Amino acid sequence: MRTALAIAGVLSRALYAQSDLGRVLPANKPLHVVAFGDYGSGNSHQQAVAQAIGKRHAAAPFDFGITMGDNFYRCGVRNLEDPLWKSRWEDLYGPLGILFYASLGNHDYGRPPVVCPLQQASADTEVEYTSHSQSWRMPARYYTFAAGPARFFNIDTEGWSKEQLEWIGKALSASRNEPGIKWRIVYGHHPIYTSGVHLNQRRIGELRKELIPIFKEQKVDLYVSGHDHDMEHLRADGMEFFICGTGGAELRKVRHQQPNSVFTATVYGFLDLALSADKIGATFYDTNLKSLENGPQAGGK
């Protein structure tokens, strides 16, 4: 019995660790994707951003969405019966009728401990909820999938590990000559470059040191993140970096705009991505659907 339980535990950890969903949308289809993070506050700002996404979706339908973590403030969810699933997810994003491929943030782990000393947040519950929702998709803590002309790689920057670093390197390498794939997009919670309040956070420096050499070698096109509660577009190492941590949590002003930063804003809103076989377009929108910055308009590689 003990051996069987041990094997089950190993299989469970392997399932929750990483996954390849394969192709979720046809290769010859242009993509329209909404992206946002740091949103699960339950306040009027989260509602306003969700409503703005709904209006944009009605005018120009999204194929799916990606989220950059901190899905439930301030201390994640405890289990599948947690009422936050309804009030801070299903009621707001379920009516859109699209899938959201979610990622984990530090608050989804119940961190930092000084904020959540007694809360037993369950990141694995957010994975498990995939089989209980028509809109939420998190098949593993980190995973990849192909859609249209792009392959997406979701990384778990809060639960970072050597195993995950090895996985992202191999997964990116395997997609270099994948049929129908023009663009590779990585997304996760922590930024790699930022001008925000987390500019000097140790985790960000570690991720930059480990990931940038791999991203450069594998010619990653975009990295999308949250964690800093602002909007920012940075350009470095032959890549575009976008931060959109403005989905509902309290905003924070940019601390010191970095030389590789080309745009910043401190307003609630979302990132709109349009991908075709020959171009990537990215536009930040506020809750009034005013476009704040358009870029990049990347041509063929």
C-alpha positions as CSV (number, residue, x, y, z in Angstrom):
1,M,0.0,0.0,0.0
2,R,2.8,2.4,0.9
3,T,4.6,1.7,-2.4
4,A,1.4,2.3,-4.3
5,L,0.8,5.6,-2.6
6,A,4.4,6.6,-3.3
7,I,4.0,5.9,-7.0
8,A,0.7,7.8,-7.1
9,G,2.4,10.8,-5.5
10,V,5.2,10.7,-8.1
11,L,2.7,10.5,-10.9
12,S,0.6,13.3,-9.4
13,R,3.7,15.6,-9.2
14,A,4.7,14.7,-12.7
15,L,1.2,15.6,-14.0
16,Y,1.2,18.9,-12.2
17,A,4.7,19.7,-13.3
18,Q,4.6,20.1,-17.0
19,S,2.4,19.3,-20.0
20,D,2.1,19.8,-23.8
21,L,-1.4,20.4,-24.9
22,G,-0.4,20.0,-28.6
23,R,-2.3,22.2,-31.1
24,V,-5.4,23.8,-29.8
25,L,-6.2,25.9,-32.9
26,P,-5.4,25.4,-36.6
27,A,-2.0,26.5,-37.9
28,N,-3.4,28.6,-40.8
29,K,-5.6,30.8,-38.5
30,P,-4.6,34.3,-37.4
31,L,-4.9,34.8,-33.6
32,H,-6.5,37.4,-31.4
33,V,-5.5,37.0,-27.8
34,V,-6.2,39.0,-24.6
35,A,-3.5,39.0,-21.8
36,F,-3.6,40.4,-18.3
37,G,-2.4,39.6,-14.8
38,D,-2.6,40.6,-11.1
39,Y,-6.4,40.7,-11.3
40,G,-8.1,38.6,-8.7
41,S,-9.0,41.4,-6.2
42,G,-12.7,41.1,-6.4
43,N,-13.0,44.9,-6.4
44,S,-14.6,47.3,-8.9
45,H,-11.3,47.7,-10.9
46,Q,-11.3,43.9,-11.6
47,Q,-14.9,44.2,-12.7
48,A,-14.1,47.2,-14.9
49,V,-11.3,45.4,-16.7
50,A,-13.4,42.3,-17.2
51,Q,-16.2,44.4,-18.7
52,A,-13.7,46.2,-21.0
53,I,-12.4,42.9,-22.2
54,G,-16.0,41.8,-22.9
55,K,-16.7,44.9,-25.0
56,R,-13.5,44.4,-27.0
57,H,-14.4,40.8,-27.5
58,A,-17.8,41.8,-28.8
59,A,-16.2,44.1,-31.3
60,A,-13.3,41.9,-32.3
61,P,-13.6,38.4,-30.9
62,F,-10.7,36.9,-29.0
63,D,-9.7,33.3,-29.7
64,F,-8.5,32.8,-26.2
65,G,-6.8,34.6,-23.3
66,I,-3.7,34.1,-21.2
67,T,-3.3,35.3,-17.6
68,M,-0.1,36.1,-15.8
69,G,-0.8,35.0,-12.3
70,D,-2.0,36.4,-9.0
71,N,-5.4,35.0,-9.9
72,F,-6.8,35.3,-6.4
73,Y,-5.8,38.0,-3.9
74,R,-4.5,38.1,-1.4
75,C,-3.8,34.4,-0.6
76,G,-4.9,32.2,-3.4
77,V,-7.7,29.5,-3.2
78,R,-7.9,26.7,-0.6
79,N,-9.8,24.1,-2.6
80,L,-12.3,23.5,-5.4
81,E,-15.2,24.7,-3.1
82,D,-13.6,28.1,-2.4
83,P,-16.2,30.7,-3.1
84,L,-13.6,32.9,-4.9
85,W,-13.9,30.6,-7.9
86,K,-17.3,31.9,-8.6
87,S,-17.0,35.6,-7.5
88,R,-13.6,36.3,-8.9
89,W,-13.5,34.0,-11.9
90,E,-16.6,32.4,-13.3
91,D,-18.9,35.4,-12.8
92,L,-16.5,37.8,-14.5
93,Y,-14.8,35.7,-17.3
94,G,-17.1,32.7,-17.8
95,P,-19.7,34.8,-19.7
96,L,-17.1,35.7,-22.4
97,G,-17.3,32.1,-23.7
98,I,-13.5,31.7,-24.4
99,L,-10.8,29.7,-22.8
100,F,-8.1,31.3,-20.6
101,Y,-4.8,29.6,-20.3
102,A,-3.7,30.7,-16.8
103,S,-0.4,30.8,-14.9
104,L,0.5,31.0,-11.3
105,G,1.7,34.0,-9.3
106,N,3.2,34.3,-5.8
107,H,-0.2,35.1,-4.2
108,D,-1.6,31.8,-5.7
109,Y,1.0,30.1,-3.5
110,G,-0.1,32.1,-0.5
111,R,3.1,34.2,-0.6
112,P,4.6,36.2,0.9
113,P,4.1,34.6,4.3
114,V,3.9,37.9,6.0
115,V,0.7,38.6,4.1
116,C,-0.7,35.1,4.3
117,P,0.6,33.6,7.5
118,L,-2.4,31.2,8.1
119,Q,-3.7,30.8,4.6
120,Q,-3.0,27.4,3.1
121,A,-3.3,28.4,-0.6
122,S,-3.3,25.4,-3.0
123,A,-1.6,26.0,-6.4
124,D,-2.5,22.4,-7.3
125,T,-6.2,23.2,-6.8
126,E,-5.8,25.8,-9.6
127,V,-4.5,23.0,-11.8
128,E,-7.3,20.6,-10.8
129,Y,-10.0,23.3,-11.5
130,T,-9.3,22.8,-15.2
131,S,-11.6,19.8,-15.2
132,H,-14.4,21.8,-13.4
133,S,-14.6,24.8,-15.7
134,Q,-15.6,25.8,-19.2
135,S,-13.3,28.8,-19.2
136,W,-10.3,28.0,-17.0
137,R,-7.3,26.0,-18.4
138,M,-4.2,25.2,-16.3
139,P,-3.3,21.6,-17.2
140,A,-0.1,21.8,-15.2
141,R,2.0,24.3,-13.3
142,Y,3.9,24.9,-16.5
143,Y,2.9,23.9,-20.0
144,T,3.0,24.6,-23.7
145,F,0.5,24.6,-26.6
146,A,0.3,25.6,-30.2
147,A,-2.3,27.9,-31.7
148,G,-2.4,29.6,-35.1
149,P,1.1,30.6,-36.2
150,A,2.5,30.6,-32.6
151,R,3.5,28.2,-29.8
152,F,2.9,29.5,-26.3
153,F,5.0,28.5,-23.3
154,N,3.6,29.1,-19.8
155,I,6.2,29.1,-17.0
156,D,5.7,29.0,-13.2
157,T,8.1,31.7,-12.1
158,E,7.0,31.4,-8.4
159,G,7.6,27.6,-8.3
160,W,10.8,28.0,-10.3
161,S,13.2,25.0,-10.4
162,K,16.1,23.5,-12.2
163,E,13.7,20.9,-13.7
164,Q,11.6,23.7,-15.1
165,L,14.6,25.4,-16.6
166,E,15.6,22.2,-18.3
167,W,12.1,21.7,-19.5
168,I,11.7,25.2,-21.1
169,G,15.1,24.8,-22.9
170,K,14.1,21.4,-24.4
171,A,10.6,22.6,-25.2
172,L,11.8,25.7,-27.0
173,S,14.5,23.7,-28.9
174,A,11.9,21.1,-30.0
175,S,9.7,23.9,-31.5
176,R,12.4,25.5,-33.6
177,N,11.4,23.7,-36.8
178,E,7.8,22.9,-35.9
179,P,5.5,23.0,-38.9
180,G,3.2,26.0,-38.9
181,I,5.0,27.8,-36.1
182,K,6.3,31.3,-36.8
183,W,6.4,32.8,-33.4
184,R,7.3,31.6,-29.9
185,I,5.7,33.4,-26.9
186,V,6.6,32.7,-23.3
187,Y,4.5,34.1,-20.5
188,G,4.6,33.9,-16.7
189,H,4.1,36.0,-13.6
190,H,7.5,37.6,-12.8
191,P,9.0,40.0,-15.4
192,I,12.5,39.6,-16.7
193,Y,13.1,43.3,-17.3
194,T,11.0,45.9,-15.5
195,S,11.0,49.6,-14.5
196,G,8.4,48.9,-11.8
197,V,8.7,48.6,-8.0
198,H,10.1,45.1,-8.3
199,L,13.0,46.3,-10.3
200,N,15.6,45.0,-7.9
201,Q,13.8,41.8,-6.7
202,R,16.1,38.9,-6.4
203,R,13.8,36.4,-8.2
204,I,13.7,38.7,-11.3
205,G,17.5,38.9,-11.4
206,E,17.8,35.1,-11.2
207,L,15.2,34.6,-13.9
208,R,17.0,37.0,-16.2
209,K,20.4,35.3,-15.6
210,E,19.0,31.9,-16.4
211,L,16.4,32.5,-19.1
212,I,17.9,35.3,-21.3
213,P,20.7,33.0,-22.7
214,I,18.1,30.4,-23.6
215,F,15.7,32.9,-25.0
216,K,18.4,34.4,-27.2
217,E,19.7,31.1,-28.4
218,Q,16.2,29.9,-29.2
219,K,15.0,33.2,-30.7
220,V,12.0,33.7,-28.5
221,D,9.8,36.6,-29.9
222,L,7.8,37.8,-26.9
223,Y,7.8,37.5,-23.1
224,V,4.6,38.6,-21.3
225,S,4.4,39.0,-17.5
226,G,2.7,40.7,-14.6
227,H,3.8,41.1,-11.0
228,D,4.5,44.8,-11.3
229,H,1.1,46.5,-11.3
230,D,1.6,48.7,-14.3
231,M,1.8,48.4,-18.1
232,E,5.2,48.4,-19.8
233,H,6.8,47.5,-23.1
234,L,10.5,46.9,-23.1
235,R,12.9,45.9,-25.9
236,A,16.1,44.0,-25.2
237,D,18.2,41.0,-26.5
238,G,16.3,40.9,-29.8
239,M,13.0,40.3,-28.0
240,E,9.9,42.3,-26.9
241,F,8.9,42.2,-23.2
242,F,5.4,43.2,-22.1
243,I,4.2,43.7,-18.5
244,C,0.4,43.9,-17.9
245,G,-0.2,43.5,-14.2
246,T,-3.2,45.9,-14.4
247,G,-6.1,43.5,-14.2
248,G,-7.6,44.6,-10.9
249,A,-5.0,44.8,-8.1
250,E,-3.9,48.1,-6.7
251,L,-1.8,50.0,-9.2
252,R,1.8,51.0,-8.5
253,K,3.7,53.7,-10.3
254,V,6.8,52.9,-12.3
255,R,9.8,53.5,-10.1
256,H,12.5,54.4,-12.6
257,Q,12.1,53.9,-16.3
258,Q,14.9,51.8,-17.7
259,P,16.9,52.6,-20.9
260,N,15.3,49.5,-22.6
261,S,11.8,50.7,-21.8
262,V,9.8,52.2,-24.7
263,F,6.4,52.7,-23.0
264,T,4.9,52.8,-19.5
265,A,1.5,53.5,-18.1
266,T,-0.2,53.1,-14.7
267,V,-3.8,52.5,-15.6
268,Y,-6.1,49.5,-15.4
269,G,-6.5,47.6,-18.6
270,F,-5.3,44.7,-20.7
271,L,-2.9,43.7,-23.5
272,D,-4.4,42.8,-26.9
273,L,-2.2,40.6,-29.1
274,A,-2.9,40.0,-32.9
275,L,-0.7,37.4,-34.6
276,S,-0.6,36.4,-38.2
277,A,2.0,34.5,-40.2
278,D,4.0,37.6,-41.0
279,K,3.3,40.1,-38.2
280,I,2.7,40.5,-34.4
281,G,0.7,43.4,-33.2
282,A,0.4,44.4,-29.5
283,T,-1.8,47.1,-28.1
284,F,-2.5,48.1,-24.5
285,Y,-6.1,49.2,-23.8
286,D,-7.5,50.9,-20.7
287,T,-10.9,50.3,-19.3
288,N,-12.4,52.9,-21.7
289,L,-10.9,50.9,-24.6
290,K,-8.5,53.7,-25.4
291,S,-5.4,52.3,-27.1
292,L,-2.4,53.4,-25.2
293,E,0.5,52.0,-27.2
294,N,0.8,50.0,-30.3
295,G,3.8,47.8,-30.8
296,P,5.7,45.9,-32.0
297,Q,4.7,45.5,-35.6
298,A,7.2,42.7,-36.1
299,G,7.7,41.4,-39.6
300,G,9.1,38.0,-40.7
301,K,12.2,36.7,-39.1
